Amino acid sequence: MSTNESKNLPQKHEETPSVRFLNMVIREYQGAVSDGIEMSPYHRKLAQHLFVKIDMALKEAEQRRNPDKQKTRVTWQYVNMPKLALDAVHAVELGLDGLIPNHLWPIAYKNGRTGLYDIDLRVGYAGKDYYYRKMSLYPIVDIIYELVHEKDRFTVVKKSINEGVESYNFEIPQPFDRGAVVGGFGYIMYQNSSMNKLVILTEADFAKAKSAAKSGDFWSKHPEEMKYKTIVHRTIKSIVLDPKKINESFAHVESNELLSYDQSAEAAAEAEINANANTLTIDITPENQQQGDGLSDEEKAEILAQEAREAQEAQRLKEQESTRPGPGF
């Protein structure tokens, strides 16, 4: 066959990482979640958003590792795609969007057994809030999260014979000098207001959360942000979930979160908080000789760096929430 003839034949093109990722997610979706049902355009869009988020995270990590490079090349061929596709399926099934702040954080680390990079999809506080609301047995109107400072005025209104709705009164008389944080609360507002639930956290509750996180230095440097996150996580646990809505994706994401926290729990104090968290890098160089059963200090620190960025976003949201009125009952 002549060269000219071969040029006229259809050429086989290698799939781009985005196409390969989406195709693998679709296959996993049809097999693991919907038993052959076609993936909806909405879920395809979420999968594409997730790819963009992961791709951005890998590029930023590689750029930090090699700041002198003019162009960063993301090594997707060294990512454990089957694992990632399965995790992605369950994330998109829950409606988690990688491009919404604090829905999902992709964390990459080298798997010493496979020589590939596993990417954990860590659910942020906004993502947890989102799918817990959706899975509530009783329709939720809104959830309010607040830190209470020593100069604020906060009182509880308990449900009783004379008071049909559990509620609270919250005033901030000195918004620019509120003093130290003394507690916090979450308030779940249901369509049936008689079911409204107030969750109160004290400084002792925050101390327990700090101890359980095994990241004392991190809490010391970002106390309000971490306390706000604790309020969100503690409040949503009070939501009564609908057994008809609980599915494999919920179980998968919740169990993955526990495993991820176990992997990062042993990070040394110096690795938990770096003087400049944004300079922490993920090594995505394909060096098969790199081995190890767990995460390196740097990889563990990257997980906590993501937590720092999430905490900063929580602080921004907290400041917005502080201007909202109370329930007004």
Secondary structure, 3 states (H helix, E strand, C coil): CCHHHHHHCCCCCCCCHHHHHHHHHHHHHHHHHCCCCCCCHHHHHHHHHHHHHHHHHHHHHHHHHCCCCCCCCCCHHHECHHHHHHHHHHHHHCCCCCCCCCCEEEEEEECCCCCCEEEEEEECHHHHHHHHHHCECCCEEEEEEEEEECCCEEEEECCCCCCCCCEEEEECCCCCCCCCEEEEEEEEEECCHHHCEEEEEEHHHHHHHHHHHCCHHHHHHCHHHHHHHHHHHHHHCCCCECCCCCCHHHHHHHHHHHHHHHHHCCCCHHHHCCCCHHHCCCCCCCCCCCCCCCCCHHHHHHHHHHHHHHHHHHHHHHHHHCCCCCCCC
